[in-house]
Amino acid sequence: MLRNLIVASTVLIAVPHLMLSQARSGAPQAVELKACAADADSGAPPDSLIHPSAPLVLTPVAVRGLYVNRWAALGQKMWQLIGVARTTEVNALVIDVKDDRGYLLYKSRVPLARAIGADTFMPMRAERMRAVLDTMRLHNIYPIARIVVVKDPLLAEQRLAWAIKRSDAPDKPWLDKNGTPWLDPHQDGVWQYAADLACEAVQLGFSEVQLDYVRFPDERRLWREATFPLAAGRLRAEVIRQQVMKTREALRPLGVPFTIDVFGLTVTDTTDMGIGQKWESFVDAADVVLPMMYPSHYAAGSYRIARPNASPYDVIDRGMEDAKRRSRSIPNAGKIVPWYQDFTLGKPRYGAVEIRAQIQGGYDNGIMSWILWNPRSVYTLSALRPRGAPEPIDTTSTPRAPSAEKHREPSQPPLAPR
């Protein structure tokens, strides 16, 4: 049925203006991230835009989305999730364009992606990608391109010079606890590659660029075992800020929101947690920041809550209160759009009650946007309000009394967020 909505045609993905000068060289060198601009509208018939103008779909006043992993996007679930967005309050889908293994969703025209084979593992057919984006446009569903930056083992293996190196063997990559190499955030080429892919995604028809894993690995032993020759005395939070801001400037001509995913703990923790993410350092470096506010990822006693996972409303309420307070003093701070948990990790089992509790915790702080995360892209449909239901009322115009007791900063349990 959905195919009838689309004019079937085989198309080539638009060639990005942004080209990576280091595509054939692994040598580390400082580069200025290059600007790019979306192609002009090709004048294609209105039911099939081969070269869509940006943005494909205007940003909703309140973004309410679901994460779509690569496998879901490639299969029948893609159409099911579009159906969910057509019939519920969901108005956005965050689709993996590059996942944390380094694989791309579709065949790419970015030279480096082709050189390392990032688009050769079961890529989505061009006509299907076109059909997905055209269908989302038809139903006013906001398409967001998720691009993982620093956790890219494929690129790290193919461009060893860009990988984090072992201090005891600088010619070998440092490996995380799962034996996976990571890219060094100091390397400009890493961010240039992400910018190339972002440019291509927008030219294809995505309406927002969302960068994930904009950080250093979250393993304490990294600082004993790795070397960072390009640090030049900079703090980790400085490096992340500088790289995010350069990437944002390079993509500004595209005219779509530039957004970043960050640890949920950043809203309250006053350090960079060893990963280079400190709220005051990045909140004005993007148009939107998306803290991953999963209650299951907070240690017992965080915010003086004995079992955070069993108190989803309280975790979100207090976390959003901290996020707003810290953003208030930062000129041009980005909008806050939290990720909420729609998965079970420990007790209790998460269902509609726990999901709505998180959403309400945001609403009670004037945070009317949200995105649900489930790694399998399987969602609790009973937690979603039907499309056309009355909008929730923002009650934050009535000041609330401050908490009677000070919160204790949450600490990270052994299970790390994505």
N, C-alpha and C positions, 0 to 999 in steps of 0.2 A: 504493500500500500504506500509506504513511504517513497518507494522508487517512483511512483507516479507523480510525486511532487517535484521531481528533478528532471531536467533535460539531460539525458545521458550523453556524455561526451568524454573522451579521453583527453586530459589536459596535462601539460607540463607544469610543475611547480615553478612559481615565479623566481627568476634569478635575482638574488639580493644585490643591492648596490655595494653592500659591505663585503669586502674580500679580505681574507686573512693573509697578510704578507709572509707569515711564517709557515704556510701550509706544507712546504716541502723541507723545512728545516727544524730540527729539534733544539737548536742552539738558543739558550736564554738571552733575551735582549729586551731592553725597555722599548715599548712602542706606545704611540698615542692612539687610543681607540678611535677608530674612524666613524664618522657620522654616516647615517644612511637615511633614505627617504622611501616611503612606499610608492609603488608604481601608481600611475594615474588609472582611473577606471577605464577599462577597455571598451566600454559601451556594449558589453554582452547583454543578451536579453535578461529581463528582470528576474526570471526564475532560475538563472544559472550564471553566476558571476565568476568568470575565469580569472579576471584580475580585479578583485574587489577593492574599492577605495576604503581607507581606514577612517574611523573604526567601522567594522562590519555591523556591529550592534552597539548602540549607545550604552554607556555604563548605567545600570539601574541606580536609582536613588539609594536603595538598600540592596546590596548584593547578598543573595542567599543561594549557596551553591553546594555541589557535590563533587568529590574527587573521582575522576575516571582514570583507572590505571591503563597501561598499554594494552594488556590482554583484553580488558573490557572494551576498549575502544576498537579493537580489531574484530571483536565478535558480535553476537546478537545483543549482548548486554548494552552496547552503545545505543541501539534504538530503544531498548527498554528504559534507559535513563533519560533519553530525550522525551519519552512518553511521560515519565515521572515529572519532568520539568514542565510539560504541557498542561498537566492536570493538578499540580500542587503549587505551593508558594515558592518552590525552587525556581530561580530564574537564571542560573549560571551553572556551567560545567567546567571544572578545571581538568584539562586533558593533558596527559603525559606526552609532551613533544620529545623530550629527552629524559630517560629515566636514570636511576642511580647505578645502572650498569653501563651507561654510556650509549645505549641504543636509541635511535631515532624512530619516530612513529611512521615516517614516510620517506620516500626517496628524496634526497636533498641535492641542491645545486651549490651548496657551500663546499669549496674545494677541500678543506681539511676533513670534513665529514666523509667525503667520498674517498679521500686518500687513506683513511684509517678503517674504512668499511663500516662506519657507524650506522649506515642506512641499508645494510644488506641482510639483517636478521628479520625475516618476515615483515617487510615494510607494507604498510597499507597502500592499496592501489590508489592511484591519483584520482580516478573517478569516484571511488568511495569517499576519499577525503573531501572532495568537492561536494558530494552528496550530503555528507554529515554537516559541513559548514553551511551549505545552502538551506538545509532543513532547519538548523538552529536559527538562521537569520529569518526564515519564514515565520517561525513561532516566537521570535524576539527572545531567544535564549542566548545569553551572553557567553561567548566562547573565550576561555582563558587558557593560554599556552604555558604549561609548567615546564621549566627547563632547569634540570639539576646542574649545578656548576662544578663544585670542587670534588664531589664524590663521583668520579668518572674513571673506573679502572681501565676501560678500553683506551681512552686517550692517555692515561698515565703509563700504560704498557707500550703504546705506540710512540709516545713522545717522552722518553725517559727524562729528558732534560727539564721537563715541566713537573715531574713528580717530586713529592717530598722524599728527601734522601736520608739514609742512615748516617749518623754522625761517625760511626766506627767503620763505615764503608761507603763513602760519598758517591761511589759509582753504582750503588744499589738502592732500590726504592725502599722506603719505610713501609711496613705492612701493618694494618690494624689487626685486632684480635681475630678477625675472620680471614686473615691472609690477603686482604684487599689493599692495593696501593691507592693513594689519594694524590690529587693534584696540589701543588704548592700555591696557596692564594696570592703569594707575592708575584707570581708570573703573569705578566700582562697578557700573554698569549692565551691563557686559560679564559680570561674574561672577554677577550676579543672573539674567541670561538663562540661563547655564549651569546655575545651581541650579534654575531653573524646569524646564528640560528634564530634568535629573536626577530631579527629583521625579516628573515625568510617567512617565519610563522605569521607575522602581521601582513606581509604581502599576500600570503595565502588566504588570509581571512580571519585570523584570530584578533580579538578586540582588546586583549590585555596580555602583557608579558609578566609572568610570575617566576622569579628566580628562587630556587631552593638550594639548600646546602651552600649558603653564602657564609662560610665559616671554616675554621680549622677543625680537624678531627677531635672528638670529645673523649680522648683517652689520655690520662695523666702521664703515662709513660712516654708519650710523644716528646715531651720536653727534655727527657733524659736521652732519648734514642735518635732524635732527628736533628738535622742542621738546616738553617735557613740563611743562605749566603746573601740573599737580597733584602734582608730585613733592615739593614742600615740603621739600627738602633730604634726602629719604630715599634711601638706597642702593637699587639695583635689587633686591638680594636681600631687603631689608626689605619692599619692595612686594609681591614674589611671596609671601613668607611671610605677610604680613598678609592678602592676598586669599585665599590657599588656606585659612588658618585660619578666616576668616569664612565661607567657603563650606562648610567642613566642619561648623561649628557650625549653620549653617542647615539642613543635611541630616541632622544627628544623629538627629532624631526618626524618621527613616525606618527606622533599625535595620539598615542594610546597610553593608558596608565602603565607605569613601571612599578612593580610591586615585589616585595621580598618576604619569604617565610623565615621566621626566627623562632628560637626556643621560647616556649611559654614562660619559662623561669626568668626571662629577661625583663619582664614587666616589673619584677620586684627585686631580684638580685642586683646589687649595686656594683658587682664586679663584671668582668667580661667572661667569667666562668671558664677561662682557659681556651675558649673557642673564638674569641675576637668579637663577640656580640654583646655590646653594652648599649642599653636603651638610648641614652643621650647621644651616642656616637652614630647611630644609624637611623633614628626616627625621622630625621629631616632629609635623609639621603634617598628616600623613595616616596612615591606618591601615596602608597599604601603599605603598611606593615602588617603582617599576618602572624601574630604569636600563636603557637600551637598549645592551646590551653587544655590539655588532656588531664582531667583529674587523676587518672591512674598513674600519671608520671610524677606526682608530688609525693614526697616522703611523709611518713607519719609525723604529725606535729606541725607541718607547714601551716602558716596562718593560725596556729594554735588549734588546728583541726586534727582530732585524733586519727580519723580515717578519711583522708581527702577523697579517695575514690568513691566513698559512700556518701559524700556531701558535695555533689556536683554544683549545686546552686552557690554554696558558700565560696567554693574555690573560684568560680568565675566572677562572682560579685566582688570579692576582695582583690582579685587580680586585675580586673578592669578598673577598679577604683585607683589602684596603684599606677596603672598605665596612663590613665587620664591625668593624674596628678603630675607625673613626670613629664608628660608631653606639654603640659600647660606652660612650662618655662622655656620651651624650645620654639623659636620662631619657625614658621612654615613646617611644623611637624606633620608627618604623613597621617592619613586617616587610619584608624584601627579597624581591622576586620579579623576577628579571631577564628581560628580553627577549633571546632568542638569534636568531641569523641563520640563516634557511633560504632564502637567495638567494645568487646569485653576483655579486660586484663585484670584478673583478680575478682574478688567479690565487691559488690553485687554484680549480677549479670545486667548489662546495660540494655534498656529498652526505651519505650516512648517516654516514660516518666523521667528517666535520667537525662535524656536528650533535651526534653522541653525545659528541664530545670536549668541546664546550661544556657539555653537560649534566653530564658527569662532573666538569668543573672546578668547577661549582656544588656537586655532591654532595660532593666532597672538602672543601668548606668548610662543609658542613652546610646548604647552601641547596638544599632538596629540591623547591622550586617553580620553575616556568619557563613562559614563553609564547614560542612561535615566531612570528617576523614574516616574512611574505612579502607584498610590496605587492599581488600579484595573487591572494593567498590560494591558491596552488598549493604543496603541501607534499610533502616527501620521505617517503612512507609507510613506506619500508623502514627509516627511522630510528626508528620508533615501536615500542615493545614492545607485545605483545598485551595486551588487558584480562585481568586476573586473574593476570598474571605476578608472581612474588615481588617485593615492594618492595625497592628498593636499601637497603643498610645505611648509616646515618649513622656514619661513622668518625671524626667530629671529637672524640669523647670521648677519643681517643688523641692527645695534643698532637703537633703536627708541629714539626720544627726550623724556626726562622725562616730566611728567605732569607739566603744568605751575603753578598749584595750589595744595596745600596739600589737601589730602582727609580728610573728617571728618569720624571718626570711625563709622561704622554702628552700630545701636542699634537694639535690638530685639523687634519686634512688639508683640502684645498680642498673635498672632497665632504662636505657637512654632513649629519648625521643628520636624520631626519624631526623 
